[in-house]
């Protein structure tokens, strides 16, 4: 598995995975929101942040709308997991960039 981002500092992937587990309200109930494991959660995150995706055989490239963030994830065993991970990494990089502004 490879990962590349244009962020100034490398992402702490263990911290990213811990932060990716959150909760949201759905129909009045508190439910887990896990974009690393749930295709729907990952897609909603990509749409919310205008992340574009390009899938290829065993991986995915996720790019921010302005092109400043590009995350490339490969996983020959599970291209769906690669896509979710690319989205979450791109979202984290977008968030880091916003914090530096």
Residue, then its C-alpha position, 0 to 999 in steps of 0.5 A: x500500500x502506498x500513500x502520497x499527499x502534498x501536505x507539508x508534514x506526513x500524516x500520522x496514520x494511526x491517529x488518522x484511523x482513530x479520528x476517523x471513527x466518529x458518531x453522527x445522528x441519524x433519525x434521532x439515533x446516535x450511530x457510528x460514522x466510519x468512512x474507513x470501513x463504510x462506503x456510504x460514509x466515505x462517499x458522503x465525505x468525498x461529496x461534502x469536500x468536493x473530492x474527485x476520485x479516479x479508480x484504477x485496477x487496484x487503487x484510487x487517486x483522490x484529489x481536492x477540488x483545487x488540486x492542492x491535495x492528491x492521495x494515491x492508495x493501492x490495495x490489490x486485495x480490496x480496491x474498495x478499501x483503497x478508495x475509502x482510505x484515499x478519501x479519508x487521507x485527502x479529507x485529513x490533508x484538506x483539514x490540515x491545510x485549513x488549520x494552517x490558514 
